[in-house]
């Protein structure tokens, strides 16, 4: 077992998917994160990703965006 697997908090899962089409159910996620990529993307792609984040978030869910310019 890898060290990072042993340290993963219980009840948290991570999904690596195409950001515009995650395949996750609508309203199925507590948190959606976009980290250090938005400044690299065309505006249309950023809009599509934000729409997908909104779609998959449950009511009251959290969007976390970290980026730089």
MOUR-V795512 format. One line per field, one symbol per residue. ss: DSSP state (2 for helix, 1 for strand, 0 for the rest). phi: phi as a letter, one per 40 degrees, with the letter a starting at -180 (. if undefined). burial: b if it has 16 or more other C-alpha atoms within 10 Angstrom, else e. Layout:
# MOUR-V795512
ss->???
phi->???
burial->???
This chain:
# MOUR-V795512
ss->002222200000000000000000000011111110022200222222222222221111111111000
phi->.cdcccccccgbbbbbacccacgcccgcbcbbbbbfbdccccdcccccccccccccccdgcbbbbbabb
burial->eeeeeeeeeeeeeeeeeebeeeeeeeeebeebebeeebeeeeeeebeebbebbbbbbbeebeeeeeeee
